[in-house]
Amino acid sequence: MDVIRDPQHMQAQALAWRAEGVKVGLVPTMGFLHDGHLSLVRIAKEKSDVVVLSLFVNPTQFGPNEDLDRYPSNIQRDLELCEQEGVSVVFMPDADAVYAQDASVFVQEEQLSQGLCGLSRPIHFRGVLTVVAKLFNLVLPALSVFGEKDAQQIRLIRRMVRDLNFPVEILSGPIVRESDGVAMSSRNSNLDPESRKQAIVLRKSLQAIEQAVKSGESSVAALREVAEACLSDSDLGTLDYLEFVDDESLEPVTEVGDRAVLVAMAVQFPGARLIDNIVVAK
Ligand code: AMP
């Protein structure tokens, strides 16, 4: 396994692979790897000749009062896990090598990024799409794999690929969970023990919604009440949002019908803001 830090070196390697007809799979991450990330590596490995895992805590997707400085890191462990999974290259550039000091071109999506996480994190998706576009240009992957845990993110990336004609196939992996059902997240390690216990309220609320839909409830107002009853079990978490949106347009809906509805939520705990989601339909 190679570790590449220099973006130019990464691109030269990618061009060499392209000339040899090697099919590259890319898994972008911010490190502090867990089984959620590794599940994406396995998907990439199955479908490509070489897997590049990028490990980059991207400063442009963090707002001024967010957790950039507290983002967890254990590079030695990450490299060991990548080696075990058969990753070919870990690309881990420094931020100042990725962004010119006077960088002035960014990728801004204007529809799907407006609601959900975009409301409380207004510059987040501009940072995400910009860095993913840059990674596509540096790694030249034939395919790239993202997790459904970040539901809005993967929909935005598919939209960027469509609207800007990136020659890359986007694949997704399902949410991987801890044994108690909490979605795996690098940020879980920043929760104090009591918050970590209460983090299950996201999953419980979404499961209660799923159950109510299965039992015939279709009114979003009623489903919201079901979730709010679960959320009252947590005194440490503050609901940032719970939204019911059309799975494709991400426009809010008032009823769950035949079309898939994405139910997405974010809860702020003292140490970390957590997200989770579920897709429901009649
Ligand atoms: P991150 O390092 O948090 O930026 O995540 C890197 C990639 O891993 C993104 O595509 C995430 O959606 C995905 N990911 C993070 N957590 C999980 C999880 N629990 N299950 C599946 N994919 C995940």
py3Dmol code that shows the C-alpha trace and the ligand (Angstrom):
import py3Dmol

protein = """\
ATOM      1  CA  MET A   1       0.000   0.000   0.000  1.00  0.00           C
ATOM      2  CA  ASP A   2       1.280   3.446  -0.885  1.00  0.00           C
ATOM      3  CA  VAL A   3       0.640   6.648   1.008  1.00  0.00           C
ATOM      4  CA  ILE A   4       0.559   9.685  -1.259  1.00  0.00           C
ATOM      5  CA  ARG A   5       0.514  13.183   0.191  1.00  0.00           C
ATOM      6  CA  ASP A   6       1.280  15.354  -2.815  1.00  0.00           C
ATOM      7  CA  PRO A   7      -1.768  16.083  -5.039  1.00  0.00           C
ATOM      8  CA  GLN A   8       0.431  16.297  -8.157  1.00  0.00           C
ATOM      9  CA  HIS A   9       1.939  12.931  -7.391  1.00  0.00           C
ATOM     10  CA  MET A  10      -1.587  11.520  -6.923  1.00  0.00           C
ATOM     11  CA  GLN A  11      -2.682  12.881 -10.295  1.00  0.00           C
ATOM     12  CA  ALA A  12       0.440  11.552 -12.020  1.00  0.00           C
ATOM     13  CA  GLN A  13      -0.292   8.094 -10.574  1.00  0.00           C
ATOM     14  CA  ALA A  14      -3.924   8.372 -11.699  1.00  0.00           C
ATOM     15  CA  LEU A  15      -2.858   9.317 -15.251  1.00  0.00           C
ATOM     16  CA  ALA A  16      -0.432   6.375 -15.330  1.00  0.00           C
ATOM     17  CA  TRP A  17      -3.234   4.017 -14.238  1.00  0.00           C
ATOM     18  CA  ARG A  18      -5.520   5.479 -16.879  1.00  0.00           C
ATOM     19  CA  ALA A  19      -2.881   4.898 -19.593  1.00  0.00           C
ATOM     20  CA  GLU A  20      -2.632   1.260 -18.468  1.00  0.00           C
ATOM     21  CA  GLY A  21      -6.415   0.800 -18.464  1.00  0.00           C
ATOM     22  CA  VAL A  22      -6.547   0.283 -14.693  1.00  0.00           C
ATOM     23  CA  LYS A  23     -10.029   0.886 -13.232  1.00  0.00           C
ATOM     24  CA  VAL A  24      -9.811   3.062 -10.120  1.00  0.00           C
ATOM     25  CA  GLY A  25     -12.342   3.104  -7.264  1.00  0.00           C
ATOM     26  CA  LEU A  26     -12.275   6.070  -4.862  1.00  0.00           C
ATOM     27  CA  VAL A  27     -13.592   6.174  -1.286  1.00  0.00           C
ATOM     28  CA  PRO A  28     -13.428   9.723   0.108  1.00  0.00           C
ATOM     29  CA  THR A  29     -13.241   9.942   3.925  1.00  0.00           C
ATOM     30  CA  MET A  30     -12.189  12.280   6.694  1.00  0.00           C
ATOM     31  CA  GLY A  31     -10.433   9.438   8.515  1.00  0.00           C
ATOM     32  CA  PHE A  32     -10.853   7.955  12.001  1.00  0.00           C
ATOM     33  CA  LEU A  33     -12.105   4.955  10.079  1.00  0.00           C
ATOM     34  CA  HIS A  34     -14.824   2.581  11.231  1.00  0.00           C
ATOM     35  CA  ASP A  35     -16.760  -0.284   9.670  1.00  0.00           C
ATOM     36  CA  GLY A  36     -18.995   2.155   7.786  1.00  0.00           C
ATOM     37  CA  HIS A  37     -15.985   3.418   5.852  1.00  0.00           C
ATOM     38  CA  LEU A  38     -14.595  -0.092   5.396  1.00  0.00           C
ATOM     39  CA  SER A  39     -17.899  -1.320   3.976  1.00  0.00           C
ATOM     40  CA  LEU A  40     -17.470   1.288   1.217  1.00  0.00           C
ATOM     41  CA  VAL A  41     -13.914   0.084   0.564  1.00  0.00           C
ATOM     42  CA  ARG A  42     -15.280  -3.445   0.097  1.00  0.00           C
ATOM     43  CA  ILE A  43     -17.841  -2.213  -2.439  1.00  0.00           C
ATOM     44  CA  ALA A  44     -15.131  -0.282  -4.307  1.00  0.00           C
ATOM     45  CA  LYS A  45     -12.813  -3.281  -4.270  1.00  0.00           C
ATOM     46  CA  GLU A  46     -15.379  -5.561  -5.810  1.00  0.00           C
ATOM     47  CA  LYS A  47     -15.903  -3.218  -8.747  1.00  0.00           C
ATOM     48  CA  SER A  48     -12.454  -1.826  -9.491  1.00  0.00           C
ATOM     49  CA  ASP A  49      -8.827  -2.844 -10.030  1.00  0.00           C
ATOM     50  CA  VAL A  50      -7.342  -0.513  -7.435  1.00  0.00           C
ATOM     51  CA  VAL A  51      -8.910   1.333  -4.506  1.00  0.00           C
ATOM     52  CA  VAL A  52      -7.810   4.793  -3.428  1.00  0.00           C
ATOM     53  CA  LEU A  53      -9.027   5.911  -0.019  1.00  0.00           C
ATOM     54  CA  SER A  54      -8.677   9.622   0.568  1.00  0.00           C
ATOM     55  CA  LEU A  55      -8.180  10.736   4.131  1.00  0.00           C
ATOM     56  CA  PHE A  56      -8.636  14.471   4.325  1.00  0.00           C
ATOM     57  CA  VAL A  57     -10.368  16.581   6.953  1.00  0.00           C
ATOM     58  CA  ASN A  58     -11.636  19.182   4.542  1.00  0.00           C
ATOM     59  CA  PRO A  59     -11.592  22.624   6.179  1.00  0.00           C
ATOM     60  CA  THR A  60     -13.935  24.258   3.649  1.00  0.00           C
ATOM     61  CA  GLN A  61     -16.901  22.139   4.731  1.00  0.00           C
ATOM     62  CA  PHE A  62     -16.724  23.243   8.377  1.00  0.00           C
ATOM     63  CA  GLY A  63     -18.433  26.418   9.556  1.00  0.00           C
ATOM     64  CA  PRO A  64     -16.574  28.839  11.861  1.00  0.00           C
ATOM     65  CA  ASN A  65     -18.141  27.438  15.066  1.00  0.00           C
ATOM     66  CA  GLU A  66     -18.020  23.786  14.082  1.00  0.00           C
ATOM     67  CA  ASP A  67     -15.773  20.930  15.197  1.00  0.00           C
ATOM     68  CA  LEU A  68     -12.852  21.143  12.724  1.00  0.00           C
ATOM     69  CA  ASP A  69     -10.350  21.469  15.584  1.00  0.00           C
ATOM     70  CA  ARG A  70     -11.911  18.611  17.511  1.00  0.00           C
ATOM     71  CA  TYR A  71     -12.370  16.216  14.597  1.00  0.00           C
ATOM     72  CA  PRO A  72     -10.996  12.838  15.796  1.00  0.00           C
ATOM     73  CA  SER A  73      -7.886  11.386  14.193  1.00  0.00           C
ATOM     74  CA  ASN A  74      -5.782   8.230  14.435  1.00  0.00           C
ATOM     75  CA  ILE A  75      -3.750   8.015  11.257  1.00  0.00           C
ATOM     76  CA  GLN A  76      -1.650   5.023  12.296  1.00  0.00           C
ATOM     77  CA  ARG A  77      -4.758   2.959  12.953  1.00  0.00           C
ATOM     78  CA  ASP A  78      -6.416   4.194   9.733  1.00  0.00           C
ATOM     79  CA  LEU A  79      -3.388   3.098   7.698  1.00  0.00           C
ATOM     80  CA  GLU A  80      -3.422  -0.342   9.333  1.00  0.00           C
ATOM     81  CA  LEU A  81      -7.114  -0.784   8.555  1.00  0.00           C
ATOM     82  CA  CYS A  82      -6.576   0.300   4.940  1.00  0.00           C
ATOM     83  CA  GLU A  83      -3.715  -2.146   4.581  1.00  0.00           C
ATOM     84  CA  GLN A  84      -5.879  -4.964   5.972  1.00  0.00           C
ATOM     85  CA  GLU A  85      -8.697  -4.104   3.557  1.00  0.00           C
ATOM     86  CA  GLY A  86      -6.426  -4.173   0.525  1.00  0.00           C
ATOM     87  CA  VAL A  87      -6.514  -0.449  -0.256  1.00  0.00           C
ATOM     88  CA  SER A  88      -3.860   0.335  -2.900  1.00  0.00           C
ATOM     89  CA  VAL A  89      -3.273   4.003  -2.118  1.00  0.00           C
ATOM     90  CA  VAL A  90      -4.166   6.207   0.826  1.00  0.00           C
ATOM     91  CA  PHE A  91      -4.242   9.782  -0.426  1.00  0.00           C
ATOM     92  CA  MET A  92      -3.744  12.121   2.525  1.00  0.00           C
ATOM     93  CA  PRO A  93      -2.825  15.607   1.383  1.00  0.00           C
ATOM     94  CA  ASP A  94      -2.266  18.661   3.568  1.00  0.00           C
ATOM     95  CA  ALA A  95      -4.950  21.325   3.352  1.00  0.00           C
ATOM     96  CA  ASP A  96      -2.594  23.954   1.949  1.00  0.00           C
ATOM     97  CA  ALA A  97      -1.575  21.585  -0.849  1.00  0.00           C
ATOM     98  CA  VAL A  98      -5.242  21.044  -1.761  1.00  0.00           C
ATOM     99  CA  TYR A  99      -6.339  24.682  -1.697  1.00  0.00           C
ATOM    100  CA  ALA A 100      -4.359  27.564  -3.148  1.00  0.00           C
ATOM    101  CA  GLN A 101      -4.297  30.437  -0.672  1.00  0.00           C
ATOM    102  CA  ASP A 102      -6.251  32.590  -3.099  1.00  0.00           C
ATOM    103  CA  ALA A 103      -8.573  29.805  -4.317  1.00  0.00           C
ATOM    104  CA  SER A 104     -11.674  31.449  -5.754  1.00  0.00           C
ATOM    105  CA  VAL A 105     -13.563  28.709  -7.593  1.00  0.00           C
ATOM    106  CA  PHE A 106     -16.012  26.541  -5.627  1.00  0.00           C
ATOM    107  CA  VAL A 107     -18.842  24.171  -6.544  1.00  0.00           C
ATOM    108  CA  GLN A 108     -22.211  25.494  -5.385  1.00  0.00           C
ATOM    109  CA  GLU A 109     -25.400  23.458  -5.745  1.00  0.00           C
ATOM    110  CA  GLU A 110     -28.504  25.595  -5.637  1.00  0.00           C
ATOM    111  CA  GLN A 111     -31.464  23.342  -4.907  1.00  0.00           C
ATOM    112  CA  LEU A 112     -30.911  20.108  -3.005  1.00  0.00           C
ATOM    113  CA  SER A 113     -28.441  21.812  -0.671  1.00  0.00           C
ATOM    114  CA  GLN A 114     -30.897  24.376   0.667  1.00  0.00           C
ATOM    115  CA  GLY A 115     -32.768  22.341   3.307  1.00  0.00           C
ATOM    116  CA  LEU A 116     -31.898  19.655   5.894  1.00  0.00           C
ATOM    117  CA  CYS A 117     -28.222  19.988   6.894  1.00  0.00           C
ATOM    118  CA  GLY A 118     -27.843  22.958   4.536  1.00  0.00           C
ATOM    119  CA  LEU A 119     -29.997  25.114   6.818  1.00  0.00           C
ATOM    120  CA  SER A 120     -27.840  24.836   9.915  1.00  0.00           C
ATOM    121  CA  ARG A 121     -24.582  24.348   7.952  1.00  0.00           C
ATOM    122  CA  PRO A 122     -24.869  26.944   5.171  1.00  0.00           C
ATOM    123  CA  ILE A 123     -21.355  26.537   3.695  1.00  0.00           C
ATOM    124  CA  HIS A 124     -21.062  22.800   4.298  1.00  0.00           C
ATOM    125  CA  PHE A 125     -22.125  21.405   0.930  1.00  0.00           C
ATOM    126  CA  ARG A 126     -20.172  23.963  -1.052  1.00  0.00           C
ATOM    127  CA  GLY A 127     -17.093  22.631   0.742  1.00  0.00           C
ATOM    128  CA  VAL A 128     -18.089  18.995   0.243  1.00  0.00           C
ATOM    129  CA  LEU A 129     -18.825  19.331  -3.473  1.00  0.00           C
ATOM    130  CA  THR A 130     -15.693  21.363  -4.084  1.00  0.00           C
ATOM    131  CA  VAL A 131     -13.423  18.831  -2.417  1.00  0.00           C
ATOM    132  CA  VAL A 132     -15.142  15.868  -4.075  1.00  0.00           C
ATOM    133  CA  ALA A 133     -14.786  17.539  -7.486  1.00  0.00           C
ATOM    134  CA  LYS A 134     -11.110  18.127  -6.750  1.00  0.00           C
ATOM    135  CA  LEU A 135     -10.666  14.503  -5.648  1.00  0.00           C
ATOM    136  CA  PHE A 136     -12.300  13.319  -8.874  1.00  0.00           C
ATOM    137  CA  ASN A 137      -9.807  15.416 -10.846  1.00  0.00           C
ATOM    138  CA  LEU A 138      -6.835  14.220  -8.804  1.00  0.00           C
ATOM    139  CA  VAL A 139      -7.694  10.515  -8.583  1.00  0.00           C
ATOM    140  CA  LEU A 140      -9.575  10.122 -11.909  1.00  0.00           C
ATOM    141  CA  PRO A 141     -11.747   7.309 -10.561  1.00  0.00           C
ATOM    142  CA  ALA A 142     -14.094   5.254 -12.735  1.00  0.00           C
ATOM    143  CA  LEU A 143     -16.296   4.855  -9.675  1.00  0.00           C
ATOM    144  CA  SER A 144     -16.601   6.415  -6.252  1.00  0.00           C
ATOM    145  CA  VAL A 145     -18.467   5.084  -3.225  1.00  0.00           C
ATOM    146  CA  PHE A 146     -20.382   7.117  -0.623  1.00  0.00           C
ATOM    147  CA  GLY A 147     -22.505   6.150   2.389  1.00  0.00           C
ATOM    148  CA  GLU A 148     -26.275   6.489   2.665  1.00  0.00           C
ATOM    149  CA  LYS A 149     -25.657   7.741   6.196  1.00  0.00           C
ATOM    150  CA  ASP A 150     -25.020  11.146   4.620  1.00  0.00           C
ATOM    151  CA  ALA A 151     -28.223  11.009   2.612  1.00  0.00           C
ATOM    152  CA  GLN A 152     -28.272  14.609   1.432  1.00  0.00           C
ATOM    153  CA  GLN A 153     -24.564  14.485   0.577  1.00  0.00           C
ATOM    154  CA  ILE A 154     -24.836  11.502  -1.758  1.00  0.00           C
ATOM    155  CA  ARG A 155     -27.847  12.997  -3.523  1.00  0.00           C
ATOM    156  CA  LEU A 156     -25.897  16.216  -4.034  1.00  0.00           C
ATOM    157  CA  ILE A 157     -22.886  14.344  -5.357  1.00  0.00           C
ATOM    158  CA  ARG A 158     -25.042  12.462  -7.861  1.00  0.00           C
ATOM    159  CA  ARG A 159     -26.503  15.814  -8.941  1.00  0.00           C
ATOM    160  CA  MET A 160     -23.045  17.368  -9.336  1.00  0.00           C
ATOM    161  CA  VAL A 161     -21.857  14.402 -11.409  1.00  0.00           C
ATOM    162  CA  ARG A 162     -24.936  14.693 -13.610  1.00  0.00           C
ATOM    163  CA  ASP A 163     -24.902  18.466 -13.987  1.00  0.00           C
ATOM    164  CA  LEU A 164     -21.145  18.847 -14.480  1.00  0.00           C
ATOM    165  CA  ASN A 165     -20.700  15.630 -16.523  1.00  0.00           C
ATOM    166  CA  PHE A 166     -18.061  13.976 -14.381  1.00  0.00           C
ATOM    167  CA  PRO A 167     -17.150  10.622 -16.005  1.00  0.00           C
ATOM    168  CA  VAL A 168     -17.522   8.718 -12.742  1.00  0.00           C
ATOM    169  CA  GLU A 169     -20.066   6.191 -11.511  1.00  0.00           C
ATOM    170  CA  ILE A 170     -21.432   6.903  -8.030  1.00  0.00           C
ATOM    171  CA  LEU A 171     -22.185   3.898  -5.837  1.00  0.00           C
ATOM    172  CA  SER A 172     -23.688   3.909  -2.371  1.00  0.00           C
ATOM    173  CA  GLY A 173     -23.413   1.688   0.693  1.00  0.00           C
ATOM    174  CA  PRO A 174     -26.087   1.209   3.385  1.00  0.00           C
ATOM    175  CA  ILE A 175     -25.726   2.692   6.868  1.00  0.00           C
ATOM    176  CA  VAL A 176     -23.518   0.532   9.103  1.00  0.00           C
ATOM    177  CA  ARG A 177     -24.546   0.622  12.763  1.00  0.00           C
ATOM    178  CA  GLU A 178     -23.092  -0.068  16.197  1.00  0.00           C
ATOM    179  CA  SER A 179     -24.559  -3.035  18.093  1.00  0.00           C
ATOM    180  CA  ASP A 180     -27.145  -0.782  19.801  1.00  0.00           C
ATOM    181  CA  GLY A 181     -28.313   0.602  16.454  1.00  0.00           C
ATOM    182  CA  VAL A 182     -26.536   3.975  16.525  1.00  0.00           C
ATOM    183  CA  ALA A 183     -25.154   4.833  13.076  1.00  0.00           C
ATOM    184  CA  MET A 184     -21.366   4.529  13.087  1.00  0.00           C
ATOM    185  CA  SER A 185     -19.710   7.919  12.922  1.00  0.00           C
ATOM    186  CA  SER A 186     -16.212   9.179  13.644  1.00  0.00           C
ATOM    187  CA  ARG A 187     -17.904  11.862  15.725  1.00  0.00           C
ATOM    188  CA  ASN A 188     -19.414   9.296  18.133  1.00  0.00           C
ATOM    189  CA  SER A 189     -16.031   9.257  19.856  1.00  0.00           C
ATOM    190  CA  ASN A 190     -16.545  12.900  20.853  1.00  0.00           C
ATOM    191  CA  LEU A 191     -19.683  12.036  22.851  1.00  0.00           C
ATOM    192  CA  ASP A 192     -19.503  11.728  26.645  1.00  0.00           C
ATOM    193  CA  PRO A 193     -20.809   8.347  27.897  1.00  0.00           C
ATOM    194  CA  GLU A 194     -24.282   9.624  28.751  1.00  0.00           C
ATOM    195  CA  SER A 195     -24.705  11.351  25.359  1.00  0.00           C
ATOM    196  CA  ARG A 196     -23.465   8.205  23.641  1.00  0.00           C
ATOM    197  CA  LYS A 197     -26.201   6.252  25.439  1.00  0.00           C
ATOM    198  CA  GLN A 198     -28.832   8.786  24.454  1.00  0.00           C
ATOM    199  CA  ALA A 199     -27.626   8.863  20.825  1.00  0.00           C
ATOM    200  CA  ILE A 200     -29.942   5.929  20.197  1.00  0.00           C
ATOM    201  CA  VAL A 201     -32.896   8.381  20.130  1.00  0.00           C
ATOM    202  CA  LEU A 202     -32.223   9.111  16.466  1.00  0.00           C
ATOM    203  CA  ARG A 203     -32.560   5.467  15.467  1.00  0.00           C
ATOM    204  CA  LYS A 204     -35.507   4.919  17.811  1.00  0.00           C
ATOM    205  CA  SER A 205     -37.398   7.900  16.405  1.00  0.00           C
ATOM    206  CA  LEU A 206     -36.828   6.755  12.828  1.00  0.00           C
ATOM    207  CA  GLN A 207     -37.838   3.180  13.637  1.00  0.00           C
ATOM    208  CA  ALA A 208     -41.002   4.425  15.323  1.00  0.00           C
ATOM    209  CA  ILE A 209     -41.805   6.395  12.176  1.00  0.00           C
ATOM    210  CA  GLU A 210     -41.161   3.343   9.995  1.00  0.00           C
ATOM    211  CA  GLN A 211     -43.396   1.228  12.210  1.00  0.00           C
ATOM    212  CA  ALA A 212     -46.194   3.805  12.147  1.00  0.00           C
ATOM    213  CA  VAL A 213     -46.014   3.979   8.338  1.00  0.00           C
ATOM    214  CA  LYS A 214     -46.207   0.181   8.196  1.00  0.00           C
ATOM    215  CA  SER A 215     -49.280   0.333  10.422  1.00  0.00           C
ATOM    216  CA  GLY A 216     -50.977   2.663   7.942  1.00  0.00           C
ATOM    217  CA  GLU A 217     -50.125   6.173   9.192  1.00  0.00           C
ATOM    218  CA  SER A 218     -49.375   8.519   6.305  1.00  0.00           C
ATOM    219  CA  SER A 219     -49.749  11.996   7.773  1.00  0.00           C
ATOM    220  CA  VAL A 220     -46.380  13.645   8.307  1.00  0.00           C
ATOM    221  CA  ALA A 221     -47.830  15.710  11.184  1.00  0.00           C
ATOM    222  CA  ALA A 222     -48.829  12.508  12.989  1.00  0.00           C
ATOM    223  CA  LEU A 223     -45.499  10.818  12.194  1.00  0.00           C
ATOM    224  CA  ARG A 224     -43.658  13.832  13.556  1.00  0.00           C
ATOM    225  CA  GLU A 225     -45.522  13.452  16.858  1.00  0.00           C
ATOM    226  CA  VAL A 226     -44.512   9.784  17.005  1.00  0.00           C
ATOM    227  CA  ALA A 227     -40.868  10.803  16.659  1.00  0.00           C
ATOM    228  CA  GLU A 228     -41.137  13.678  19.123  1.00  0.00           C
ATOM    229  CA  ALA A 229     -42.401  11.254  21.787  1.00  0.00           C
ATOM    230  CA  CYS A 230     -39.196   9.200  21.311  1.00  0.00           C
ATOM    231  CA  LEU A 231     -36.998  12.281  21.306  1.00  0.00           C
ATOM    232  CA  SER A 232     -38.310  13.346  24.695  1.00  0.00           C
ATOM    233  CA  ASP A 233     -36.341  10.363  26.131  1.00  0.00           C
ATOM    234  CA  SER A 234     -33.144  12.364  25.627  1.00  0.00           C
ATOM    235  CA  ASP A 235     -32.448  15.405  27.782  1.00  0.00           C
ATOM    236  CA  LEU A 236     -28.953  15.969  26.328  1.00  0.00           C
ATOM    237  CA  GLY A 237     -29.865  16.027  22.642  1.00  0.00           C
ATOM    238  CA  THR A 238     -31.405  19.067  20.972  1.00  0.00           C
ATOM    239  CA  LEU A 239     -33.274  18.419  17.750  1.00  0.00           C
ATOM    240  CA  ASP A 240     -31.713  20.371  14.890  1.00  0.00           C
ATOM    241  CA  TYR A 241     -34.182  19.071  12.318  1.00  0.00           C
ATOM    242  CA  LEU A 242     -36.502  16.203  11.498  1.00  0.00           C
ATOM    243  CA  GLU A 243     -37.669  16.485   7.908  1.00  0.00           C
ATOM    244  CA  PHE A 244     -39.837  14.411   5.587  1.00  0.00           C
ATOM    245  CA  VAL A 245     -38.798  15.121   1.988  1.00  0.00           C
ATOM    246  CA  ASP A 246     -39.281  13.579  -1.418  1.00  0.00           C
ATOM    247  CA  ASP A 247     -36.354  11.212  -1.886  1.00  0.00           C
ATOM    248  CA  GLU A 248     -35.428  12.705  -5.259  1.00  0.00           C
ATOM    249  CA  SER A 249     -36.256  16.396  -5.126  1.00  0.00           C
ATOM    250  CA  LEU A 250     -35.692  16.778  -1.358  1.00  0.00           C
ATOM    251  CA  GLU A 251     -38.835  18.957  -1.325  1.00  0.00           C
ATOM    252  CA  PRO A 252     -40.877  18.683   1.906  1.00  0.00           C
ATOM    253  CA  VAL A 253     -43.929  16.404   1.792  1.00  0.00           C
ATOM    254  CA  THR A 254     -47.004  16.327   4.032  1.00  0.00           C
ATOM    255  CA  GLU A 255     -48.044  12.718   3.324  1.00  0.00           C
ATOM    256  CA  VAL A 256     -46.179   9.462   2.836  1.00  0.00           C
ATOM    257  CA  GLY A 257     -47.545   7.902  -0.351  1.00  0.00           C
ATOM    258  CA  ASP A 258     -46.191   5.630  -3.067  1.00  0.00           C
ATOM    259  CA  ARG A 259     -43.138   7.762  -3.737  1.00  0.00           C
ATOM    260  CA  ALA A 260     -40.108   7.197  -1.541  1.00  0.00           C
ATOM    261  CA  VAL A 261     -39.830   9.717   1.303  1.00  0.00           C
ATOM    262  CA  LEU A 262     -36.495  10.430   2.938  1.00  0.00           C
ATOM    263  CA  VAL A 263     -36.891  11.008   6.668  1.00  0.00           C
ATOM    264  CA  ALA A 264     -33.708  12.703   7.813  1.00  0.00           C
ATOM    265  CA  MET A 265     -32.767  14.100  11.173  1.00  0.00           C
ATOM    266  CA  ALA A 266     -29.950  15.782  13.040  1.00  0.00           C
ATOM    267  CA  VAL A 267     -29.581  16.031  16.813  1.00  0.00           C
ATOM    268  CA  GLN A 268     -27.016  18.195  18.547  1.00  0.00           C
ATOM    269  CA  PHE A 269     -25.423  16.610  21.615  1.00  0.00           C
ATOM    270  CA  PRO A 270     -22.886  18.466  23.779  1.00  0.00           C
ATOM    271  CA  GLY A 271     -19.902  16.777  22.052  1.00  0.00           C
ATOM    272  CA  ALA A 272     -21.181  16.202  18.527  1.00  0.00           C
ATOM    273  CA  ARG A 273     -24.004  16.751  16.104  1.00  0.00           C
ATOM    274  CA  LEU A 274     -25.344  13.398  14.857  1.00  0.00           C
ATOM    275  CA  ILE A 275     -27.396  12.561  11.775  1.00  0.00           C
ATOM    276  CA  ASP A 276     -29.420   9.541  10.711  1.00  0.00           C
ATOM    277  CA  ASN A 277     -32.098   8.784   8.135  1.00  0.00           C
ATOM    278  CA  ILE A 278     -34.500   6.253   6.746  1.00  0.00           C
ATOM    279  CA  VAL A 279     -36.412   5.956   3.468  1.00  0.00           C
ATOM    280  CA  VAL A 280     -40.112   5.071   3.744  1.00  0.00           C
ATOM    281  CA  ALA A 281     -43.008   4.581   1.331  1.00  0.00           C
ATOM    282  CA  LYS A 282     -46.506   3.068   1.497  1.00  0.00           C
TER     283      LYS A 282
END
"""
ligand_1 = """\
23
AMP
P -16.741 10.807 6.698
O -15.382 10.277 7.004
O -17.632 10.899 7.888
O -16.718 12.053 5.854
O -17.436 9.709 5.774
C -16.824 9.226 4.624
C -17.799 8.344 3.878
O -18.215 7.270 4.720
C -19.082 9.078 3.452
O -19.478 8.624 2.169
C -20.063 8.654 4.509
O -21.404 8.684 4.064
C -19.627 7.236 4.766
N -20.063 6.778 6.085
C -19.856 7.395 7.272
N -20.465 6.700 8.261
C -21.056 5.642 7.688
C -21.854 4.561 8.187
N -22.150 4.448 9.468
N -22.310 3.645 7.305
C -22.018 3.755 5.972
N -21.284 4.751 5.452
C -20.806 5.684 6.287
"""
view = py3Dmol.view(width=600, height=400)
view.addModel(protein, "pdb")
view.setStyle({"model": 0}, {"cartoon": {"style": "trace"}})
view.addModel(ligand_1, "xyz")
view.setStyle({"model": 1}, {"stick": {}})
view.zoomTo()
view.show()
